[in-house]
Each structure stands twice: as C-alpha cells, then as structure tokens.
Amino acid sequence: MPTDRRVPTGVADFDSLAGGIPAGSVVLLIGEAGAGHQEFALTSAAHLMFHHDEQQMAQFYLGAARGNFVIPKGVAYVSLTRSREQVLREVEGSFDPLYLEVLERHLTFSDLSGAYFADSVVPSNWASTPGSLLSAAATPSPGRFEAGGGPLAALTRAMEETGPSNVLILDSLTDLIVRRGISTEDLLTFVKGLRRRAKTWDGIVYLELSKGVAPSDVEQGIIDSVDGVLAFTWTANPLRSSRQRVLVIPKFMPVLAHVPHEHQGRFVIRISALTGLVTTQYERI
C-alpha cells in the first residue's frame, strides 16, 4: 500500500494547506468547552460522506484540496455514555438538514453505555436506550459489545468491528478518564495499541478529549500516544467584546511539514449551521 495515501478532513481551507492527513492516523481532538473539537469531528464526517451522496457538495468542500486521497466508506461513531438518538438530535439542531440526512445514511453507531455504567451508581434503566425516534439503520443492537471485560474491552471490540475503512469517532476519552476502575496505565496502553492497529484500517480515527479534565501528566501521555493533535481553544481580543475560536496544531509532523511556514500559527475557526466548522483566517503566534 502506498505510504503517501491521505484522508481529507473535509474542512476545506485546512486541507488545501495541509493536504489532508495520512490514512490510518489516530488524531486527538482536544478542546475547551464549546471551542469546536466535537464540531470538527462531525463536520469532517458529514463532508466526507457528501462524496458518496452529494457530488456538488463534495466538490465544494473537497474540490480545492489535491493529493492521493482515500475517502472513507462510512462513519463509525462509538459512544460510551450517549445514545445514537442524542447525537443525531444534536446534529439536527445544530446543522443544515443535509448533515443529518447524510450521517443517517452512513452512520454505524455503537452505544456502549451498558458496559460503561455497569457496577456504577447509575440505575440500569437510565443506561438503557429505547428505540430511536430517528432512523435506526446500520445501528448495532444494544449490548452487542458489552459482554465482559468492562468499558475498555467493549470499546476495543466495537472499534475493531466498525473502524476499518471508516471515519471512526470516539466520544470520548474524557469518559474513560473519569470512570472508576480504569487505570492510567490501561488507558495509555489502549491508545498506543489503537494507534498501531489503526494503520491497517486505511481510514481516520478521531479521539475527543475535554481540555483540563485529565491531570497534566496523563494528558501529555495521551498526546505522546497519538499520531497528531488538533487543539481547540477560545481567545479574547482586548479590542473586541466577543471571543473567537482558534485551532492550533501542537503535534502532527506529516501535517505540519506541508503547511507553509507563514501559516503555522492559529487557524481562526467559525461554526455555522450551513457550513459546519470552517477556518476563516490564520494568525501567527
């Protein structure tokens, strides 16, 4: 397999500068609350799926970028605490209806709440999910990945089955960090193993993490265990009353090597219902 195969993120300006990211990458999306890391993952997934269904939209979001691109076949969403209905309702309330439609067609959702909340203070009827009011197509049945081994074992099984050739989104590492019974050693070993395994999947893996939840040494250990890191923060300008979201790439050698030196700073980002997450300008740090 050629070593230069890349996956576009679907965030057009980012791809035009960076040329996408290497296929098989495990990418940490770490962010402050509301700063854009979750929106980046959903925007990327939807825009890539437009390639299969909405060629005009795909051309708009992917046409400017050039490279030896491989487009993932589908979207695999693995959640430890949220249901498929919750995630799709969030998409429905945040973005243009086309985003919901394309994700419903291409989404494989793994709900691991049963394994995550087992032996916890959460009652079993809280963790169970009734039939979705939205489409349930291509959704693994509840409990499918939950037989024995705890949350990490269930997570490994779900990712192994749904990860190959897909955009794989893990929602989220934050849940694992705060879960009783999961040691730092086990968490970091899992991430390192995932990084190795994902190289054979020819897709892309997004790991979501809320900034500041993990101790600094654990956070650094996670950063050291992935291929690349996209960090999302809020910044304030003393000359303005409003804040703005920015994206910084603290680690991602194959990406940074392709970004022109004058643009290796902060990507100012904007999130809208019509276009999802887009980069609007660049600031030198």
Long-range contacts (C-beta under 8 A, 24 or more apart in sequence): 1-202, 2-68, 4-68, 5-68, 5-69, 5-70, 5-202, 6-67, 6-68, 6-69, 6-70, 7-48, 7-69, 7-70, 7-71, 7-72, 7-203, 7-204, 8-48, 8-62, 8-65, 8-67, 8-69, 8-71, 9-40, 9-44, 9-47, 9-204, 10-43, 10-44, 10-45, 10-46, 10-47, 10-48, 10-50, 10-61, 10-62, 11-40, 11-43, 11-44, 11-47, 11-277, 11-278, 11-279, 12-60, 12-61, 12-62, 12-64, 12-65, 12-278, 13-64, 13-267, 13-278, 13-279, 13-280, 14-247, 14-267, 14-279, 15-62, 15-64, 15-65, 16-64, 16-65, 17-258, 17-259, 17-260, 17-263, 18-255, 18-256, 18-258, 18-259, 19-65, 19-66, 19-67, 19-255, 19-258, 20-65, 20-67, 20-69, 21-204, 21-228, 21-252, 21-254, 21-255, 22-227, 22-254, 23-70, 23-202, 23-203, 23-204, 24-198, 24-199, 24-200, 24-201, 24-202, 24-203, 24-204, 25-198, 25-204, 25-205, 25-227, 25-228, 25-254, 26-191, 26-194, 26-195, 26-198, 26-205, 26-207, 26-226, 26-227, 26-228, 27-204, 27-205, 27-206, 27-207, 27-226, 27-227, 27-228, 27-229, 27-230, 27-252, 28-173, 28-207, 28-209, 28-222, 28-223, 28-226, 28-228, 28-229, 28-230, 29-206, 29-207, 29-208, 29-209, 29-230, 29-232, 30-209, 30-210, 30-211, 30-219, 30-223, 30-229, 30-230, 30-231, 30-232, 31-209, 31-210, 31-211, 31-231, 31-232, 31-233, 32-210, 32-211, 32-212, 32-232, 32-233, 32-234, 33-210, 34-234, 35-211, 35-232, 35-233, 35-234, 35-245, 36-232, 36-245, 36-247, 36-269, 36-271, 36-277, 37-208, 37-209, 37-230, 37-232, 38-171, 38-208, 39-94, 39-271, 39-276, 39-277, 40-206, 40-230, 40-232, 40-247, 40-277, 41-169, 41-206, 41-208, 42-91, 42-95, 42-99, 42-103, 42-169, 42-276, 43-276, 43-277, 44-167, 44-204, 44-206, 45-75, 45-77, 45-103, 45-167, 45-169, 46-91, 46-95, 46-98, 46-99, 46-102, 46-103, 46-276, 47-276, 48-72, 48-75, 48-167, 49-74, 49-75, 49-102, 49-103, 49-105, 49-106, 50-98, 50-102, 52-106, 53-102, 53-105, 53-106, 54-98, 54-102, 57-98, 70-202, 72-165, 72-166, 72-167, 72-203, 72-204, 73-165, 73-166, 73-203, 74-106, 74-107, 74-108, 74-138, 74-165, 74-166, 74-167, 75-103, 75-106, 75-107, 75-108, 75-166, 75-167, 75-169, 76-108, 76-110, 76-159, 76-162, 76-163, 76-166, 76-167, 76-168, 76-169, 77-107, 77-108, 77-109, 77-110, 77-169, 77-171, 78-109, 78-110, 78-112, 78-155, 78-158, 78-159, 78-162, 78-168, 78-169, 78-170, 78-171, 79-109, 79-110, 79-111, 79-112, 79-113, 79-171, 80-112, 80-113, 80-116, 80-151, 80-155, 80-171, 80-172, 80-175, 80-176, 80-179, 81-113, 81-116, 81-117, 81-171, 81-175, 82-111, 82-113, 82-171, 83-111, 83-113, 83-129, 83-132, 84-109, 84-111, 84-129, 84-132, 84-134, 84-136, 84-139, 85-129, 85-132, 85-133, 85-134, 87-171, 88-132, 88-134, 89-134, 92-134, 94-273, 95-273, 95-274, 95-276, 96-273, 96-274, 99-276, 104-134, 104-135, 104-137, 105-137, 106-138, 107-138, 107-139, 108-138, 108-139, 108-140, 108-162, 108-166, 109-138, 109-139, 109-140, 110-140, 110-144, 110-145, 110-158, 110-162, 111-139, 111-140, 111-142, 112-145, 112-146, 112-151, 112-154, 112-155, 112-158, 114-142, 114-143, 114-146, 115-145, 115-146, 115-150, 115-151, 115-153, 115-154, 115-155, 116-151, 116-154, 116-175, 116-179, 118-146, 118-150, 119-181, 120-180, 150-181, 150-182, 151-176, 151-179, 151-182, 152-176, 152-182, 152-186, 152-187, 152-190, 155-190, 156-190, 159-194, 159-205, 160-197, 163-197, 163-198, 163-201, 163-203, 163-205, 164-200, 164-201, 164-202, 164-203, 165-201, 165-202, 165-203, 166-201, 166-203, 167-203, 167-204, 167-206, 168-198, 168-201, 168-203, 168-204, 168-205, 168-206, 169-206, 169-208, 170-205, 170-206, 170-207, 170-208, 171-208, 172-207, 172-208, 172-209, 172-210, 173-207, 173-208, 173-209, 173-222, 174-208, 174-209, 174-210, 174-213, 174-214, 177-209, 177-213, 177-214, 177-218, 178-213, 184-218, 184-221, 187-218, 187-222, 188-218, 188-221, 188-222, 188-225, 191-222, 191-225, 191-226, 192-225, 195-225, 195-226, 195-227, 223-250, 223-251, 226-251, 227-252, 227-254, 228-252, 228-253, 228-254, 228-255, 232-269, 235-266, 244-268, 245-269, 245-270, 245-271, 246-283, 247-279, 248-285
